[in-house]
Amino acid sequence: MREAATADLNNPQLRAALATVWEKSLPLLRQRVQVLQQTMVHLRAGTLHATLREAAASEAHRLAGLLGTFGYPEGTEAARLLEVALDVPLPDTTATVLDGMEAAVAVLVGIVSEAPQQEQP
């Protein structure tokens, strides 16, 4: 969890509460990122069905909001890129677009792989 610009994170109780929520949210966040990773595999292989595409766009939308809440604007940006790219019946599968989408997924993987920040004594 990073410091959010709009919250008073000098308050130790607030920091602790946010860290707890972040830790509890990580399994769900990781699951959502896994859906996006699977989507990229299917998109590259040309085997992406509409159901998975729609689910991935929805997961990207949810990730954008949650990561913004926890102070990860780069995660929000990456998730929004994926949401827009997947929110069409036939996503663009040119190499440049796919590479950009995979880079966005890599950003998300990096964020949900981070260990939660510990309180400093």
N, C-alpha and C positions, 0 to 999 in steps of 0.2 A: 504494500500500500504506500502510495506517495502522498505528500502533502497536497491537499486540495486548496486552490487559491481562495475560495470563498469561505472556508471554515477556519475557526480559531483553533488551530492545532497546537497551540501552546498549552491548552487545557489537557492535563494528563488523562483525565477521565474520558474525554472525547477521543483522544488518541487511542486509548486502550479499547474503547468501544468499537472504533473503526477497525482496529487491528483484529478484533474478535470477529466482526462481521466479514472482513476480508478472508480470514482463515476458514470460516464456515462456508463462504461462497466459492472458494477455490475448486472443490470437486465439480460443482456445476459449471463453473467457467471452463475448466479443463475439458469437460464433456462437450461443451459447445464448440470449443476449438477443435476437438477430435472430429466432430461432424464436418467442420470446414476442411480439415485435412482429408477426410474420406471423399468429400466432394471434389477436391482438386485431383485426386487419383482418378476418379470417374470422368471428370472433365477432360483430363489429358488423354484418357483411353477412349473417349468418345462414347462412354456408356452411362452418362448421367441421365437419370430419369427425372421427370418433372417433380415427383414427390420429394426426392432428395434435394433437388435444386431449391424448391420452395422452403423446405425445412432449413436448409443452409442459409437462405436469405433471411429467414426469421431469426435464426440463431445469431447471425451477424448483427441484425438490428438490436437484439437484446444485449449482445456484447458491447456494442457502441455505447449504449446508455450506462451499463454497469461500470465499464472501464472509465468512463468520464466521471462518474460519481466517486470513484476511488482515486482520481487524480492521474489518470493515464491518457492524456490527450492523444498521444501517438497511437494508442490502442483503439481509441474512438475513431480516429481517422482511418486506420487500417480496416476496422470492421465496417465502417461506412462505405469504403471503396468496394469491399466484397459484397455488401448488401446491394449496392447499385448494380454491380456487374452481374449478380445472380438474380436480380429482380426483373428479368426479362425471360420470355419463353425459350429463346435460343441465345444463350450467352455467346459473346464473341470469343472464339477459341484461337485467335491468332497467337503466335508465340509471344509477342510483346505483351499482350493482355494477360495471357496465362502466367508469364514470368512476373508481372506486376501483382497478380493475385497471389501467387505463391510467396512473394516477398511480404505481402500483407499478412498472410497466414503465419509466416516466420516471426513477424513482429508479435503477433498474438501468442504464439507458442513461447516466445521469450518472456513475455509478461506473466503468463500463468505458470511458468516454470520457476519464477523468482521465489526465493524464500521470503516469507513475510518479514518486514522490518521489525526488529525487536526494540522495545523501549530501552532507552539509554538510562542508566542509573543516575 
